[in-house]
Amino acid sequence: MNSTLRTIEDMECFFPASLQEALEYLADEKTCGRPLAGGTDLMVQWEAGALPIPEKIVNVLNLPELKGISEENGLIVIGGGVTHTEIRGSSLVLQYLPSLAAAAATVGGFQMQNMGTIAGSMANASPAGDPEPSLLITDGTVIVGSLSDEREIPLRNFWKGY
Ligand SMILES: Cc1cc2nc3c(=O)[nH]c(=O)nc-3n(C[C@H](O)[C@H](O)[C@H](O)COP(=O)(O)OP(=O)(O)OC[C@H]3O[C@@H](n4cnc5c(N)ncnc54)[C@H](O)[C@@H]3O)c2cc1C
């Protein structure tokens, strides 16, 4: 079947129990290497025909390894699966990254903030995205990983386009 003719209902959605399981599944070419988190960007883009709908998708929204906000060696570490609601309510973010807390509170409405994640925002790379500027001005970095590699990339070098 032509991938552009597939519908969202045809998609097989996998719920991995661990990040390792998610990465193994993402290595399958039928996922197009694309994870699904809150779906607030992807569902819209699939529906509009702006992106091909993959045969399989991996839901990473509630992976324990991508949850939590912590302070480590003077840095604030935010899991990719952390939602905007969790960010705006975090005492660590409010204390050390108040501009990010303020930005999270302006993302769409409460529904978007409850479902949308920080990794979803970073990967979607919308020029209109609210959290991006506050992470840029605080010298934010992104940790990206695959089955074979893990790298830390400064945000100023991370985005190549929308
Ligand atoms: C009605 C509406 C209003 C909105 N208003 C705003 C707004 O005011 N401000 C704003 O900034 N944004 C807004 N958005 C955009 C959206 O809510 C955010 O960009 C959101 O944070 C995306 O996160 P998500 O988890 O839903 O991403 P998804 O849609 O699940 O994924 C988006 C992209 O990120 C990738 N991805 C997701 N998780 C990971 C991960 N862990 N690792 C690697 N890649 C990953 C996906 O593969 C996809 O390419 C709005 C969206 C809608 C529908």
The ligand as a Gaussian input file, in Angstrom:
#p B3LYP/6-31G(d) Opt

LIG

0 1
 C       -4.889000      23.251000      18.908000
 C       -3.387000      23.296000      19.109000
 C       -2.822000      24.403000      19.706000
 C       -1.450000      24.467000      19.908000
 N       -0.930000      25.600000      20.478000
 C        0.411000      25.681000      20.698000
 C        0.966000      26.849000      21.303000
 O        0.280000      27.803000      21.654000
 N        2.319000      26.880000      21.486000
 C        3.141000      25.835000      21.128000
 O        4.339000      25.899000      21.344000
 N        2.627000      24.711000      20.548000
 C        1.293000      24.608000      20.325000
 N        0.775000      23.488000      19.719000
 C        1.693000      22.446000      19.281000
 C        1.871000      21.232000      20.202000
 O        0.898000      21.149000      21.198000
 C        3.243000      21.170000      20.837000
 O        4.264000      21.263000      19.863000
 C        3.426000      19.857000      21.635000
 O        4.361000      20.089000      22.646000
 C        3.886000      18.674000      20.808000
 O        4.120000      17.590000      21.697000
 P        3.457000      16.154000      21.462000
 O        3.940000      15.306000      22.597000
 O        1.985000      16.251000      21.294000
 O        4.147000      15.748000      20.082000
 P        3.710000      14.663000      19.009000
 O        2.641000      15.221000      18.154000
 O        3.467000      13.340000      19.649000
 O        5.083000      14.593000      18.189000
 C        5.627000      15.741000      17.545000
 C        6.983000      15.372000      16.931000
 O        7.902000      15.022000      17.969000
 C        8.400000      13.700000      17.777000
 N        8.609000      13.146000      19.126000
 C        7.700000      13.051000      20.130000
 N        8.273000      12.544000      21.238000
 C        9.562000      12.306000      20.926000
 C       10.676000      11.776000      21.657000
 N       10.575000      11.389000      22.948000
 N       11.870000      11.674000      21.021000
 C       11.991000      12.072000      19.723000
 N       10.993000      12.594000      18.987000
 C        9.784000      12.708000      19.585000
 C        7.335000      12.987000      16.951000
 O        7.865000      11.887000      16.250000
 C        6.903000      14.133000      16.032000
 O        7.831000      14.293000      14.975000
 C       -0.606000      23.385000      19.506000
 C       -1.187000      22.261000      18.910000
 C       -2.566000      22.214000      18.697000
 C       -3.166000      20.999000      18.050000

